[in-house]
Structures are given as C-alpha cells and as structure tokens.
C-alpha cells in the first residue's frame, strides 16, 4: 500500500522535544564544513531523525506546543542555510519543499512544490506533492487553487488514494477554513471521504491495517467538519443534508471498498 507521507506530523513530534534544559545536541547547520553541502534529502532525514530522538520527550510535556513549534521552525530555517536552492534537482524538489514548509516559508515552498508536481518520479509522489501544494496554497489564502490541486489527484488509481482524506481533513481544510471558501472546502472534504472509501490497501501489512482501522474515525470526523463548514458558510440546510448523508449508507460502503 502506498500511504501518505507523515513527515509533517513527525516534525511536530520533533518540536516538542526541542526545548528543555538538557536537549541532545543537534547537528550544527552553521558548521562551515557543511554549509552549502547538505542536500535536501539529508536535511529531511535530519528532521526525521530528530523526531525519533525526541519522541519520548513529547510525552513528558517538557515544553508547550507553541514553544515546540517555534524551536522547530527556527531549526528548519537554520538548516535551510546549508542548501543552495539552485542546485536542487527537480525530482528532489519535494524534499526541499517539506523543509521549507516546516520553516513556514510558504511562498518558497509553493515554488518548489510547483516544480515537484511537474516532475513526479512516481504516481505516489504526484499524489502527495499535489496535496502538499494544496495545503500551501490554502495557507497563503488561495483556497480555489488549493481545491483544484487537491481534486487533481482524484483520478489516481485506488492503490494511490490512501493519502487523500487525511491530507484534506487534517491539512488542507484547517489551512483554508475561515477564508470565505468554507462551502467549497465542505464539498471537497465530502469528495475526499468517497475517495478514501475507494482506496485499496493491503490489510496484511501494518500500514494497511492501520489505515483500515483509522478510516472510520477520519470519516466520522470529516462528516462533522463538513456540517460545521456549511454552517459557518451560512448554509445550515446544506450542513443538515450533509449530516444525513454521513449517517446513511454510501456507495463505498456497499461494495466499493476493496483490499489488495
């Protein structure tokens, strides 16, 4: 099964461990031996490695979420000093974009994601990079473009659809809501629910089993969010109709959910 990249989630985990008085020493991005040398994939792996290193400290609550995000953003910005953007190959642009997103350099991230979606090295990358681009576009206020980018991957094969609902529900909608496009986001989210139910996964794998276990939870939350978005958009009747659709059987629950 191809599943969504959870690097962004891991970044948040890293952040919570980056405060405190006894933080393990991270690689120094200002070391003259490494400036201009570290490649995007190495930067990304540094952040992923930090996620593993600090995960245990998340549970100890040694730092607030806000402080954690601040530390992470600062660290990501320092890491970015080690890369010459002009040297980033098109097929690795997505890795640089993920670091830029962590640094909250959204406009820069958008440029690299636009490059990435034009040069995907796999269908999995096409799906994930367009969803990342949608999140960035929504963050920057262009919700119409975000909806278009997200919908562009709805034509993916069932084996590549797994990332869609979580990206729309947990990243794109939160980034775009409250920007006068809540009704459009509600429709996108409903479409994402059906996309997720059409996804094919291998239940014999750990990733596949987790996806199938989490899907009902995400679907339930999605329907609640859809109703909320319509109500905030001043369309309570549409919200009520959506709530009823969420309660009733869907096409995906009567034979279209497949596993491989």
PAZAPA-4460 file (N, C-alpha, C; in steps of 0.05 Angstrom, whole numbers, plus 32768, in hexadecimal, padded with zeros to 4 digits):
% residues 260
    n_x    n_y    n_z   ca_x   ca_y   ca_z    c_x    c_y    c_z   seq   type   mol
   8011   7FE8   8000   8000   8000   8000   8011   8019   8000     1      X     A
   8009   802C   7FF0   8016   8046   7FF2   8007   8057   8005     2      X     A
   8014   8061   8019   8007   8072   802D   8012   808D   802D     3      X     A
   8004   80A1   8038   800E   80BC   8038   8027   80BF   8048     4      X     A
   8037   80D2   803F   804F   80D8   804E   8047   80E6   8068     5      X     A
   8052   80DC   807E   804B   80E7   8098   8062   80F8   80A3     6      X     A
   8073   8102   8091   808A   8112   809A   8081   812B   80AA     7      X     A
   806C   8138   809F   8062   8151   80AD   805A   814A   80C9     8      X     A
   804C   8134   80CD   8044   812C   80E8   805C   8127   80FA     9      X     A
   8070   811A   80EE   8088   8114   80FD   8096   812E   8106    10      X     A
   8095   8143   80F4   80A1   815C   80FB   8096   8167   8114    11      X     A
   807B   8165   8118   806F   816F   8130   8078   8160   8148    12      X     A
   807C   8146   8145   8086   8135   815A   80A2   813E   8162    13      X     A
   80B2   8145   814E   80CD   814E   8153   80CD   8167   8164    14      X     A
   80BB   8179   815C   80BA   8193   8168   80B8   8192   8186    15      X     A
   80A7   8181   8191   80A1   8181   81AD   80B9   8179   81BD    16      X     A
   80CC   816B   81B0   80E4   8163   81BF   80FB   8176   81BC    17      X     A
   80F7   818B   81AD   810E   819C   81A7   8113   81B2   81BC    18      X     A
   8101   81B3   81D0   8106   81C5   81E6   8111   81B7   81FD    19      X     A
   8111   81C3   8215   811B   81B6   822C   8138   81BC   8230    20      X     A
   8142   81B6   8248   815D   81BE   824F   8172   81A9   8248    21      X     A
   816A   8191   8240   817D   817D   823A   8178   8170   821F    22      X     A
   8172   8181   820B   816D   8177   81F0   8187   816C   81E5    23      X     A
   8185   8154   81D9   819D   8149   81CB   81A5   815C   81B5    24      X     A
   81BF   815D   81AF   81CA   816F   819C   81C2   8167   8180    25      X     A
   81B6   8179   8171   81AF   8174   8155   81C6   817B   8143    26      X     A
   81C7   8170   812B   81DC   8178   8118   81DC   8196   8114    27      X     A
   81F3   81A3   8114   81F4   81C0   8112   81F3   81C8   80F4    28      X     A
   81DD   81D4   80EC   81DB   81DC   80D0   81ED   81F3   80C8    29      X     A
   81F9   8200   80DC   820B   8216   80D6   8228   820E   80D6    30      X     A
   822D   81F4   80D9   8248   81EA   80D7   8254   81EF   80BB    31      X     A
   826A   81FE   80B9   8275   8205   809F   827C   81EC   808E    32      X     A
   827E   81D5   809B   8284   81BD   808C   826C   81B3   807C    33      X     A
   8254   81BC   8085   823C   81B1   8078   822C   81C6   8068    34      X     A
   8231   81DF   806D   8222   81F4   805F   8225   81F1   8041    35      X     A
   820E   81F1   8032   820F   81EE   8016   8213   81D2   800C    36      X     A
   8214   81BE   801F   8219   81A3   8017   8201   8191   801C    37      X     A
   81F3   8195   8032   81DD   8183   8039   81C7   8184   8024    38      X     A
   81C0   816D   801A   81AB   816B   8005   8190   816A   8012    39      X     A
   817B   8170   8003   815F   8170   800E   8158   8156   801B    40      X     A
   815F   813F   800F   8157   8126   801B   8165   8122   8036    41      X     A
   817D   812C   8039   818C   812A   8052   817E   813C   8067    42      X     A
   8176   8154   805F   8168   8166   8072   814F   8159   807C    43      X     A
   8141   814C   806A   8128   813F   8071   812D   8128   8084    44      X     A
   8142   811A   807F   8149   8103   8091   8152   810D   80AC    45      X     A
   815F   8124   80AD   8167   812F   80C7   814E   8135   80D8    46      X     A
   813A   8140   80CB   8122   8146   80DA   8113   812D   80E2    47      X     A
   8113   8119   80D0   8106   8100   80D7   8115   80F2   80EE    48      X     A
   8130   80F3   80ED   8140   80E7   8102   813B   80F5   811C    49      X     A
   8138   810F   811C   8131   811E   8134   8116   8115   813F    50      X     A
   8103   810F   812D   80E9   8106   8136   80EC   80ED   8147    51      X     A
   80FC   80DA   813E   8101   80C2   814D   810F   80C8   8168    52      X     A
   8122   80D9   8166   8132   80E0   817E   8122   80ED   8194    53      X     A
   810F   80FE   818C   8100   810D   81A0   80E4   8103   81A6    54      X     A
   80DC   80ED   8199   80C1   80E4   819D   80BA   80DE   81BA    55      X     A
   80CC   80D3   81C8   80C7   80CC   81E4   80C2   80E5   81F5    56      X     A
   80CD   80FC   81ED   80CA   8114   81FD   80AF   8122   81F8    57      X     A
   80A2   811A   81E2   8087   8125   81DD   8075   811D   81F4    58      X     A
   8077   8104   81FD   8065   80FA   8211   806B   8105   822D    59      X     A
   8083   8111   8230   808A   811C   824B   8081   8139   824E    60      X     A
   8077   8144   8238   806C   8160   8239   8080   8174   8245    61      X     A
   8098   8172   823A   80AD   8185   8244   80AC   81A0   8236    62      X     A
   809B   81A3   8222   8099   81BC   8214   807D   81BE   8208    63      X     A
   8072   81D6   8205   8058   81D9   81F9   8059   81D5   81DB    64      X     A
   8042   81D0   81CF   8040   81CD   81B2   804A   81E6   81A4    65      X     A
   8042   81FD   81AE   804A   8216   81A1   8068   821A   81A1    66      X     A
   8074   8215   81B8   8091   8217   81BA   809F   8203   81A8    67      X     A
   8093   81EB   81A8   809F   81D6   8197   809F   81DE   817A    68      X     A
   8089   81E8   8170   8087   81F0   8154   809B   8206   814E    69      X     A
   809F   8218   8161   80B2   822E   815D   80CE   8223   815A    70      X     A
   80D6   8211   816C   80F0   8204   816B   80F4   81F6   8150    71      X     A
   80E0   81E7   8148   80E2   81D8   812F   80E5   81EA   8117    72      X     A
   80D5   81FF   8117   80D6   8212   8100   80F2   821F   80FE    73      X     A
   80FC   8226   8115   8117   8233   8116   812C   821F   810C    74      X     A
   812A   8206   8115   813E   81F2   810D   813C   81ED   80EF    75      X     A
   8124   81EB   80E5   8120   81E6   80C8   812C   81FD   80B8    76      X     A
   8128   8216   80C1   8133   822D   80B3   8151   822C   80B3    77      X     A
   815D   8223   80C9   817A   8221   80CB   8184   820C   80B7    78      X     A
   8176   81F5   80B6   817D   81E0   80A4   817D   81E9   8087    79      X     A
   816A   81FA   8080   8167   8203   8065   817F   8214   805C    80      X     A
   818E   821E   806E   81A6   822E   8067   81BB   821C   805A    81      X     A
   81B8   8202   805E   81CD   81F0   8054   81C7   81E6   8037    82      X     A
   81B2   81F0   802B   81AB   81E7   8010   81AC   81FE   7FFC    83      X     A
   81B7   81F8   7FE5   81B7   820A   7FCF   819E   8203   7FBE    84      X     A
   818A   8213   7FBF   8171   820C   7FB2   8174   8207   7F94    85      X     A
   8186   8215   7F87   818A   8211   7F6B   8195   81F6   7F64    86      X     A
   81A0   81E8   7F78   81AB   81CE   7F73   8198   81B7   7F78    87      X     A
   8180   81BD   7F80   816C   81A8   7F86   8160   819D   7F6D    88      X     A
   8164   8183   7F67   8158   8177   7F4F   813A   8176   7F50    89      X     A
   812D   8178   7F39   8110   8179   7F39   8103   8162   7F47    90      X     A
   810E   814A   7F44   8102   8132   7F50   8106   8130   7F6E    91      X     A
   8116   8142   7F79   811A   8144   7F96   810E   815D   7FA2    92      X     A
   8100   816D   7F92   80F5   8186   7F9B   80E1   8182   7FB2    93      X     A
   80D3   816C   7FB2   80BF   8167   7FC7   80CC   8165   7FE2    94      X     A
   80E5   815A   7FE4   80F2   8158   7FFE   80FA   8174   8008    95      X     A
   8104   8185   7FF7   810A   81A0   7FFF   80F1   81AF   8007    96      X     A
   80DB   81AA   7FF9   80C2   81B7   7FFF   80B8   81AF   801B    97      X     A
   80BC   8196   8023   80B2   818E   803E   80C2   819C   8054    98      X     A
   80DC   81A1   804F   80EB   81AF   8063   80E2   81CD   8064    99      X     A
   80DC   81D8   804C   80D2   81F3   804B   80B7   81F6   8059   100      X     A
   80A6   81E2   8056   808C   81E2   8064   8090   81E2   8082   101      X     A
   80A3   81D2   808B   80A9   81D1   80A8   80B3   81EC   80B2   102      X     A
   80C2   81FA   80A0   80CC   8214   80A7   80B7   822A   80A4   103      X     A
   809F   8222   809A   8089   8235   8096   8090   824A   8080   104      X     A
   80A1   8242   806E   80A8   8253   8057   8096   824A   8040   105      X     A
   807C   8252   8042   8068   8247   8031   806B   824E   8014   106      X     A
   8072   8266   800E   8075   826E   7FF2   808C   8260   7FE5   107      X     A
   80A2   825C   7FF3   80B8   824D   7FE8   80B0   8230   7FE4   108      X     A
   80A2   8225   7FF8   8099   8209   7FF6   8087   8206   7FDD   109      X     A
   8076   8219   7FD8   8064   8217   7FC1   8074   8215   7FA7   110      X     A
   8089   8225   7FA5   8099   8224   7F8C   80A5   8209   7F87   111      X     A
   80AF   81FC   7F9D   80BB   81E2   7F99   80A7   81CC   7F95   112      X     A
   808F   81CF   7FA1   807A   81BB   7F9D   806F   81BD   7F81   113      X     A
   806D   81D6   7F76   8064   81D9   7F5B   8078   81CB   7F48   114      X     A
   8092   81CD   7F4E   80A6   81BF   7F3F   80A3   81A1   7F42   115      X     A
   809E   8198   7F5A   809C   817C   7F60   8084   816F   7F52   116      X     A
   806D   817C   7F51   8056   8170   7F44   8059   816E   7F26   117      X     A
   806B   817D   7F1B   8070   817B   7EFE   8085   8165   7EF8   118      X     A
   8092   815B   7F0D   80A7   8148   7F09   80A6   8130   7F1D   119      X     A
   808E   8124   7F20   808C   810E   7F33   809B   80F5   7F29   120      X     A
   80A8   80E7   7F3B   80B6   80CF   7F32   80A5   80B6   7F37   121      X     A
   808D   80BA   7F41   807A   80A4   7F45   805E   80AF   7F49   122      X     A
   804B   809D   7F47   802F   80A5   7F4C   802B   80AD   7F69   123      X     A
   8039   809F   7F7A   8037   80A5   7F97   8041   80C2   7F9C   124      X     A
   8056   80CA   7F8F   8060   80E5   7F93   804D   80F9   7F86   125      X     A
   8041   80F3   7F70   802E   8105   7F64   8017   810B   7F77   126      X     A
   800D   80F6   7F83   7FF6   80F9   7F96   7FFF   8109   7FAE   127      X     A
   8014   8101   7FBB   801D   810F   7FD3   8025   812C   7FCF   128      X     A
   8033   8131   7FB8   803D   814C   7FB4   8027   815F   7FAC   129      X     A
   8013   8155   7F9E   7FFC   8167   7F98   7FEC   816D   7FB1   130      X     A
   7FEA   8159   7FC3   7FDC   815E   7FDD   7FEC   8172   7FEE   131      X     A
   8006   8170   7FEE   8017   8183   7FFC   8014   819F   7FF0   132      X     A
   8014   81A0   7FD6   8010   81BA   7FC9   7FF5   81C6   7FD0   133      X     A
   7FE0   81B6   7FD2   7FC6   81C0   7FD9   7FC7   81CB   7FF5   134      X     A
   7FD5   81BE   8007   7FD7   81C9   8023   7FE4   81E4   8023   135      X     A
   7FFA   81E7   8014   8009   8200   8013   7FF7   8216   8006   136      X     A
   7FEA   820F   7FF1   7FD8   8223   7FE4   7FC2   822C   7FF7   137      X     A
   7FB7   8219   8006   7FA2   8221   8019   7FAD   8233   802F   138      X     A
   7FC5   822C   8038   7FD2   823C   804D   7FD7   8259   8043   139      X     A
   7FDE   825C   802A   7FE3   8276   801E   7FC9   8285   8016   140      X     A
   7FB2   8277   801A   7F99   8285   8015   7F8C   827F   7FFA   141      X     A
   7F99   826F   7FE9   7F8E   8269   7FCF   7F7F   824E   7FD1   142      X     A
   7F68   824F   7FDD   7F59   8236   7FE2   7F4F   822A   7FC8   143      X     A
   7F47   823A   7FB5   7F3E   822F   7F9C   7F54   821E   7F8E   144      X     A
   7F6C   8229   7F8F   7F83   821A   7F83   7F88   8200   7F93   145      X     A
   7F85   8202   7FAE   7F89   81EB   7FBF   7F75   81D5   7FB8   146      X     A
   7F5C   81DC   7FB5   7F47   81C9   7FAE   7F4D   81BC   7F93   147      X     A
   7F56   81CC   7F80   7F5D   81C1   7F66   7F74   81AE   7F67   148      X     A
   7F89   81B5   7F77   7FA0   81A3   7F7A   7F98   8189   7F87   149      X     A
   7F88   818B   7F9B   7F7F   8172   7FA9   7F6F   8160   7F96   150      X     A
   7F5D   816C   7F87   7F4C   815D   7F75   7F5C   8150   7F5F   151      X     A
   7F73   815C   7F59   7F83   8152   7F42   7F8D   8135   7F47   152      X     A
   7F8C   812C   7F60   7F96   8110   7F65   7F7F   80FD   7F69   153      X     A
   7F66   8106   7F66   7F4F   80F4   7F69   7F4E   80DF   7F52   154      X     A
   7F5E   80E4   7F3D   7F5F   80D0   7F28   7F74   80BB   7F2C   155      X     A
   7F80   80BB   7F44   7F94   80A6   7F4A   7F87   808B   7F4C   156      X     A
   7F97   8077   7F47   7F8E   805B   7F4A   7F88   8056   7F68   157      X     A
   7F76   8043   7F6D   7F6F   803E   7F89   7F86   8039   7F9B   158      X     A
   7F9C   802C   7F91   7FB3   8027   7FA2   7FC2   8040   7FAA   159      X     A
   7FBC   8056   7F9D   7FCA   806F   7FA3   7FB8   8084   7FB1   160      X     A
   7FA0   807C   7FB9   7F8D   808F   7FC4   7F8F   8092   7FE3   161      X     A
   7F9E   8081   7FF0   7F9E   8081   800D   7FA5   809D   801A   162      X     A
   7FB7   80AD   800E   7FBE   80C6   801B   7FA8   80DB   801A   163      X     A
   7F94   80D8   8009   7F83   80EF   8003   7F72   80F9   801B   164      X     A
   7F64   80E8   8028   7F52   80F2   803E   7F62   80FF   8054   165      X     A
   7F77   80F2   805D   7F86   80FD   8074   7F92   8118   806C   166      X     A
   7F9B   811B   8054   7FA7   8135   804B   7F91   814A   804A   167      X     A
   7F7A   8144   803F   7F65   8158   803D   7F5A   815F   8059   168      X     A
   7F55   814A   8069   7F49   814F   8084   7F5C   815C   8097   169      X     A
   7F75   8153   8098   7F87   815C   80AD   7F9A   8173   80A5   170      X     A
   7F9D   8177   808A   7FAF   818C   8082   7FA2   81A2   8071   171      X     A
   7F94   819A   805C   7F8A   81AE   8049   7F73   81BE   8054   172      X     A
   7F5F   81B0   805F   7F48   81BE   806B   7F51   81D0   8082   173      X     A
   7F61   81C7   8095   7F69   81D9   80AB   7F78   81F2   80A0   174      X     A
   7F87   81EE   808B   7F97   8204   8080   7F85   8218   8071   175      X     A
   7F6E   820E   8066   7F5E   821F   8055   7F44   822A   8062   176      X     A
   7F3B   821D   8078   7F21   8225   8083   7F22   8242   808E   177      X     A
   7F0B   824E   808E   7F0A   826A   8098   7F13   827E   8084   178      X     A
   7F17   8276   806B   7F20   8289   8056   7F0B   828C   8040   179      X     A
   7EF2   828C   8048   7EDB   8291   8037   7ED7   827B   8022   180      X     A
   7EE2   8264   8026   7EDF   824E   8014   7ED7   8234   8022   181      X     A
   7EC9   8237   8039   7EC3   8220   8049   7EB0   820C   803B   182      X     A
   7E9D   8216   802B   7E8B   8205   801D   7E9A   81F4   8008   183      X     A
   7EAD   8201   7FFB   7EBD   81F2   7FE7   7ECE   81DD   7FF5   184      X     A
   7ED8   81E3   800C   7EE8   81CF   801B   7ED7   81B9   8025   185      X     A
   7EBE   81BF   802C   7EAC   81AA   8035   7EA7   8196   801F   186      X     A
   7EA3   81A0   8007   7E9E   818E   7FF0   7EB7   817D   7FEA   187      X     A
   7ECE   818A   7FEB   7EE8   817C   7FE7   7EEB   8166   7FFB   188      X     A
   7EE5   816B   8014   7EE8   8158   8029   7ED5   8140   8025   189      X     A
   7EBD   8146   801D   7EAA   8130   8018   7EB5   811E   8001   190      X     A
   7EBF   812B   7FED   7ECB   811B   7FD6   7EE2   810B   7FE0   191      X     A
   7EF2   8116   7FF2   7F09   8107   7FFD   7F00   80EF   800D   192      X     A
   7EE9   80F1   801A   7EDF   80D9   8029   7EDA   80C2   8015   193      X     A
   7ECE   80C8   7FFF   7EC8   80B3   7FEB   7EE2   80A8   7FDF   194      X     A
   7EF5   80BA   7FDB   7F10   80B2   7FD1   7F1D   809E   7FE4   195      X     A
   7F1B   80A3   7FFE   7F27   8092   8011   7F1A   8077   8012   196      X     A
   7F00   8076   800E   7EF2   805D   800F   7EF7   804C   7FF6   197      X     A
   7F00   8059   7FE1   7F07   804A   7FC9   7F24   8040   7FCA   198      X     A
   7F34   8049   7FDE   7F50   8042   7FDF   7F54   8024   7FE3   199      X     A
   7F68   801A   7FD6   7F70   7FFE   7FD9   7F89   7FFD   7FEA   200      X     A
   7F88   7FEC   7FFE   7F9F   7FE8   800F   7FA3   7FCB   8015   201      X     A
   7FBA   7FC4   801E   7FC1   7FA8   8024   7FBD   7FA4   8043   202      X     A
   7FA8   7F97   804B   7FA3   7F95   8068   7FB6   7F83   8076   203      X     A
   7FC7   7F74   8067   7FDA   7F63   8074   7FF3   7F72   807D   204      X     A
   7FF7   7F8B   8074   800D   7F9B   807C   8005   7FAD   8094   205      X     A
   8019   7FB6   80A2   8014   7FC7   80BA   8007   7FE1   80B1   206      X     A
   8012   7FED   809B   8007   8006   8091   7FEA   8003   8088   207      X     A
   7FE5   7FED   807A   7FCA   7FE8   8070   7FB6   7FE4   8086   208      X     A
   7FBF   7FD5   809A   7FAD   7FCF   80B1   7FA7   7FE9   80C0   209      X     A
   7FBB   7FFA   80C3   7FB7   8013   80D1   7FA4   8026   80C2   210      X     A
   7FA7   8026   80A8   7F96   8036   8097   7F79   802E   809A   211      X     A
   7F74   8014   8098   7F59   800A   809A   7F4D   800F   80B6   212      X     A
   7F5E   800D   80CA   7F54   8012   80E6   7F4E   802F   80EA   213      X     A
   7F5E   8041   80DE   7F5A   805E   80E2   7F45   806A   80D0   214      X     A
   7F3F   805D   80BA   7F2D   8069   80A7   7F11   8070   80B2   215      X     A
   7F04   805F   80C1   7EEA   8066   80CC   7EEB   807F   80DE   216      X     A
   7F01   8082   80ED   7F04   8099   80FE   7F07   80B2   80EE   217      X     A
   7F17   80B1   80D9   7F1B   80C9   80C8   7F02   80D0   80B9   218      X     A
   7EF3   80BB   80AF   7EDB   80C0   80A1   7EC6   80CD   80B3   219      X     A
   7EC3   80C3   80CB   7EB0   80CF   80DE   7EB7   80ED   80E4   220      X     A
   7ED1   80F2   80E8   7ED9   810D   80ED   7ED5   811F   80D5   221      X     A
   7ED9   8113   80BD   7ED5   8122   80A5   7EB8   812C   80A2   222      X     A
   7EA5   811A   80A7   7E89   8121   80A4   7E82   8137   80B8   223      X     A
   7E8D   8136   80D0   7E87   814B   80E4   7E93   8165   80DA   224      X     A
   7EAB   8164   80CF   7EB7   817C   80C5   7EA9   8188   80AD   225      X     A
   7E9E   8176   809C   7E8F   8180   8085   7E77   8190   808E   226      X     A
   7E68   8185   80A1   7E51   8194   80AC   7E59   81AE   80B7   227      X     A
   7E6F   81AE   80C7   7E79   81C7   80D3   7E80   81DC   80BE   228      X     A
   7E8D   81D3   80A8   7E96   81E5   8093   7E7E   81F2   8085   229      X     A
   7E69   81E2   8080   7E51   81ED   8073   7E43   8201   8086   230      X     A
   7E42   81FB   809F   7E35   820D   80B2   7E45   8228   80B3   231      X     A
   7E5F   8226   80B4   7E6F   823E   80B5   7E6D   824E   809B   232      X     A
   7E67   8240   8085   7E64   824E   806B   7E48   8259   8068   233      X     A
   7E37   8257   807D   7E1C   8261   807C   7E09   824F   806C   234      X     A
   7E0F   8235   806B   7DFF   8222   805D   7DF7   820B   806F   235      X     A
   7DE8   8210   8084   7DE1   81FB   8097   7DD1   81E5   808B   236      X     A
   7DC0   81EB   8077   7DB1   81D6   806A   7DC3   81C2   805C   237      X     A
   7DD7   81CC   804F   7DEB   81BA   8042   7DFA   81AA   8056   238      X     A
   7DFF   81B6   806D   7E0C   81A8   8083   7DFB   8191   808D   239      X     A
   7DE1   8196   8090   7DCF   8181   809A   7DCD   816B   8086   240      X     A
   7DCC   8171   806C   7DCB   815C   8058   7DE4   814C   8058   241      X     A
   7DFB   8159   805C   7E14   814B   805D   7E15   8138   8075   242      X     A
   7E0A   8141   808B   7E09   8131   80A3   7DF9   8117   809E   243      X     A
   7DE3   811A   808F   7DD3   8103   8089   7DE2   80F0   8076   244      X     A
   7DF0   80FB   8063   7E00   80EA   8051   7E15   80DB   8061   245      X     A
   7E20   80E8   8075   7E34   80DB   8085   7E29   80C4   8095   246      X     A
   7E10   80C5   809C   7E03   80B0   80AC   7DFA   8099   809B   247      X     A
   7DF4   809E   8082   7DE9   8089   8071   7DFF   8079   8063   248      X     A
   7DF7   8062   8057   7E0A   8052   8048   7E13   8061   802F   249      X     A
   7E2C   805C   8028   7E37   8069   8010   7E3E   8054   7FFB   250      X     A
   7E43   805D   7FE3   7E4B   804A   7FCE   7E64   803B   7FD6   251      X     A
   7E76   8047   7FE6   7E8F   803A   7FED   7E8B   8025   8002   252      X     A
   7E75   8027   8011   7E70   8014   8027   7E60   7FFC   801D   253      X     A
   7E5A   7FFB   8003   7E4A   7FE5   7FF9   7E58   7FD7   7FE2   254      X     A
   7E72   7FD6   7FE4   7E80   7FC5   7FD1   7E99   7FD1   7FC4   255      X     A
   7E9D   7FEC   7FC7   7EB4   7FF8   7FBA   7ECD   7FF9   7FCB   256      X     A
   7ECB   7FF2   7FE4   7EE3   7FF1   7FF5   7EF2   7FD7   7FEF   257      X     A
   7F0A   7FDA   7FE5   7F18   7FC2   7FDC   7F33   7FC1   7FEA   258      X     A
   7F3E   7FAA   7FEC   7F58   7FA6   7FF8   7F68   7F95   7FE5   259      X     A
   7F82   7F98   7FE6   7F94   7F88   7FD5   7FA8   7F7A   7FE6   260      X     A
***
